[in-house]
Amino acid sequence: MDLKALHDAARIDDPVARARALSRLMTEDQGLMTEAAKYRRQAIAEARESGQTLEQIAAELGVTPGRVSQMRKGPAAKAPQASTERAPRVLVQRALPTEPAVRGSVSLFLVEAERQGITADRKMLYIGLEPASEHVASCLRVEPAEDVVARRKLMFANSVPVRIATSYFRADLFADTRMAEPEFVRPTLQAALKDLGYQFGRASEHLTARRATSFEAETLELEPDEWVVQVLRASFSSEDTPVHTLETICAATRHVFPIGQVAGADDF
């Protein structure tokens, strides 16, 4: 998506059609997510001022009135501007599969980095609703472009940006919970999910290497044509409810990926 496509969508006369077009564009490029969301909020506000109810707007957009209310809110935080200086060399680990003790800690990244003697930090980039990409929608069992709760963080190792980690949750289950509230979930995200009545059942992790999007390249301060590794973890409750999908975008040249095996299943 480019600015011309965004501005063309923002000029659509019908406000609900405008909001629908902007939702579609937002799934295509996270780099313009904030600006597209602003235009969408304006479109919904204009539709409300013209006399349309939340229920009418929701029906035309194919979502619930509660989702429309969430769309009208601004993001909790914005992505930082990328530095013009070249990032120094750094190498961190991302173990597969995730060790349970690490997964249940205050932060997978902070614990892994500490074990490696790396100074780690993290910054929240965005908390709010956004349209689900196809792979996230598949994990959460919702329709592509349907709004889901997103919590996006940027991870630093020795002050170098190395990962973008985004937790996704179904809006119909979590839009009115702590998962949609600003700042980090305390004491841990895992504890919050248990407090909501979800018990862990199973998870799958998939690793994919690909070219970086413009948003990923800018945020991670990548070199031209530098690739990323996407680790997608889909977690389900003991009742097989899709509870949490974690998408981690790793700067490929700044990571190694130790692959473990299930205990007792080792073989030549």
C-alpha positions in Angstrom: 0.0 0.0 0.0 1.3 3.5 -0.8 0.1 6.9 0.3 -1.9 7.4 -2.9 -3.9 4.3 -2.3 -4.5 5.5 1.3 -5.5 9.0 0.4 -7.8 7.6 -2.4 -9.6 5.4 0.2 -9.8 8.4 2.6 -11.7 10.4 -0.1 -14.4 7.8 -0.7 -17.8 9.7 -0.3 -19.7 7.0 1.6 -18.3 7.0 5.1 -19.0 3.3 5.8 -17.5 2.2 2.4 -14.5 4.4 3.3 -14.1 2.6 6.7 -14.3 -0.7 4.9 -11.7 0.2 2.3 -9.4 1.5 5.0 -9.7 -1.7 7.0 -8.7 -3.6 3.9 -5.6 -1.4 3.3 -4.6 -1.7 7.0 -4.2 -5.5 6.5 -1.7 -4.9 3.7 0.8 -2.7 5.3 1.4 -2.1 9.0 3.6 0.8 8.3 0.6 3.0 7.5 -1.5 1.5 10.3 -1.7 4.6 12.5 -2.6 7.0 9.7 -5.2 4.6 8.2 -6.7 4.0 11.7 -7.0 7.8 12.1 -8.9 8.1 8.8 -11.2 5.2 9.8 -12.0 6.9 13.1 -12.9 10.0 11.2 -15.1 8.1 8.8 -17.0 6.4 11.7 -17.4 9.8 13.4 -18.8 11.3 10.2 -21.2 8.4 9.9 -22.4 8.9 13.4 -22.8 12.7 12.9 -25.0 11.9 9.8 -27.4 10.1 12.1 -26.3 6.4 11.6 -26.3 4.4 14.8 -23.5 2.1 16.0 -25.7 -0.9 15.1 -26.3 0.3 11.6 -22.6 1.0 11.0 -21.7 -2.4 12.5 -24.1 -4.2 10.3 -22.6 -2.6 7.2 -19.1 -3.3 8.3 -19.9 -6.8 9.3 -18.8 -6.4 12.9 -20.5 -5.9 16.3 -21.3 -2.5 17.7 -18.7 -3.1 20.4 -16.1 -3.5 17.6 -17.2 -0.2 16.1 -16.7 1.5 19.6 -13.2 0.0 19.7 -12.5 1.4 16.2 -13.4 4.9 17.4 -10.6 4.8 20.0 -7.0 5.8 19.2 -4.0 3.5 19.7 -2.3 3.3 23.1 1.1 4.1 21.6 2.9 4.9 18.4 5.9 3.2 16.8 9.2 5.1 17.2 11.1 6.8 14.4 13.9 4.7 13.0 17.4 5.8 13.7 19.5 6.9 10.7 22.7 5.4 12.3 23.6 1.8 11.4 22.9 -0.6 14.2 26.0 -2.4 15.7 26.4 -6.1 15.4 24.4 -8.2 17.9 23.4 -11.9 18.0 20.6 -13.3 20.2 18.9 -16.7 20.5 15.2 -17.6 19.9 14.8 -21.2 21.0 12.3 -23.5 19.3 10.1 -24.9 20.7 9.8 -22.4 23.5 10.8 -23.8 26.9 7.7 -23.9 29.2 9.5 -22.2 32.1 10.6 -19.3 29.8 7.1 -19.1 28.2 5.5 -18.6 31.7 8.0 -16.0 32.8 7.5 -12.2 32.9 8.9 -12.0 29.4 10.2 -14.7 27.0 12.7 -12.2 25.5 14.0 -10.7 28.7 14.6 -14.2 30.3 16.3 -15.6 27.1 18.5 -12.5 26.8 19.5 -12.6 30.5 20.6 -16.2 30.1 22.8 -15.1 27.2 24.4 -12.2 29.0 22.6 -9.6 26.9 21.2 -6.3 28.1 17.6 -6.4 27.0 14.8 -3.9 26.9 11.4 -3.6 25.3 9.0 -0.9 24.3 5.3 -1.0 23.6 4.4 0.1 20.1 0.7 -0.4 19.8 -2.3 -1.7 21.7 -5.7 -1.8 20.1 -7.8 -3.3 17.4 -6.5 -4.0 13.9 -7.6 -6.2 11.0 -6.3 -9.8 11.1 -3.9 -10.9 8.4 -4.7 -14.2 6.8 -2.2 -16.3 8.9 -3.3 -14.7 12.2 -7.0 -15.1 11.2 -6.4 -18.8 10.5 -4.8 -19.3 14.0 -7.6 -17.4 15.8 -10.3 -19.0 13.6 -11.8 -15.7 12.5 -12.3 -14.2 9.0 -9.3 -12.4 7.4 -9.5 -8.6 8.0 -11.8 -9.1 11.0 -10.6 -6.9 13.9 -8.6 -8.6 16.6 -6.9 -7.2 19.7 -3.2 -6.6 19.0 -0.4 -5.9 21.5 2.9 -5.0 19.6 6.3 -4.6 21.2 9.7 -3.8 20.0 12.6 -5.7 21.6 16.2 -4.4 22.0 19.4 -6.3 22.6 22.3 -4.2 23.8 20.2 -1.2 22.5 19.9 -2.7 19.1 16.3 -3.4 17.8 16.1 -7.1 17.1 12.4 -8.3 17.2 8.9 -7.1 16.8 6.6 -9.3 18.9 2.8 -9.0 18.5 0.3 -10.8 20.6 -3.1 -11.3 18.9 -6.4 -12.1 20.7 -9.9 -12.6 19.4 -11.9 -9.4 20.0 -15.1 -11.2 20.9 -13.3 -12.9 23.8 -10.8 -10.3 24.9 -11.8 -6.7 23.7 -13.2 -5.9 27.2 -10.4 -7.5 29.2 -6.9 -6.6 30.4 -5.5 -7.7 27.1 -6.9 -4.5 25.5 -5.7 -2.1 28.2 -2.6 0.1 27.8 0.9 -0.8 29.0 2.2 -4.3 29.9 0.1 -6.9 31.5 1.1 -7.5 35.1 2.4 -9.7 36.6 2.5 -11.8 33.4 0.3 -12.3 30.4 0.1 -16.0 31.2 -1.2 -15.3 34.7 -3.8 -12.9 33.3 -5.1 -15.6 30.9 -5.4 -18.1 33.7 -7.3 -15.4 35.8 -9.8 -15.2 32.8 -10.4 -19.0 33.2 -8.2 -20.3 30.3 -6.0 -23.4 30.9 -3.3 -24.2 28.4 -4.0 -27.1 26.1 -1.6 -27.1 23.2 0.5 -24.9 20.9 2.2 -25.0 17.5 5.1 -22.9 16.3 6.0 -22.3 12.7 9.1 -20.6 11.4 9.2 -18.8 8.0 12.0 -16.8 6.4 11.0 -13.9 4.1 11.8 -10.4 3.0 10.9 -7.7 5.4 8.0 -5.3 4.9 8.7 -1.6 4.8 7.4 -1.3 8.4 9.6 -4.1 9.6 12.7 -2.8 7.8 12.2 0.7 9.2 11.4 -0.4 12.8 14.2 -2.9 13.0 16.7 -0.6 11.2 17.5 -3.3 8.6 20.0 -3.1 5.8 18.5 -3.1 2.2 17.2 -6.5 1.3 17.9 -7.9 4.8 15.5 -10.7 5.5 13.4 -11.5 8.6 12.4 -14.7 10.3 8.8 -14.9 11.4 8.0 -17.2 14.3 4.2 -17.8 14.6 3.0 -19.5 17.8 -0.7 -20.4 18.0 -1.9 -21.4 21.5 -5.1 -23.1 22.4 -6.9 -23.7 25.7 -7.7 -27.2 27.1 -11.1 -26.8 25.5 -9.4 -26.0 22.1 -10.3 -22.4 22.1 -7.8 -20.2 20.2 -6.6 -18.0 23.0 -3.3 -16.4 22.0 -1.4 -16.0 18.7 2.1 -14.6 19.0 3.9 -13.4 15.8 7.6 -12.6 16.4 9.5 -10.9 13.6 13.2 -11.4 14.1 16.0 -9.6 12.2 17.5 -12.6 10.5 21.2 -11.6 10.8 20.8 -10.9 14.5 19.4 -14.2 15.5 20.2 -17.9 15.9 17.5 -20.4 16.4 18.4 -23.4 18.6 16.0 -26.3 17.8 15.2 -28.6 20.8 13.6 -32.0 20.8 10.9 -33.5 23.0 12.4 -35.3 26.1 12.7 -39.0 25.5 12.3 -38.7 21.7 15.9 -38.3 20.8 17.3 -40.5 18.1 20.2 -40.8 15.6 
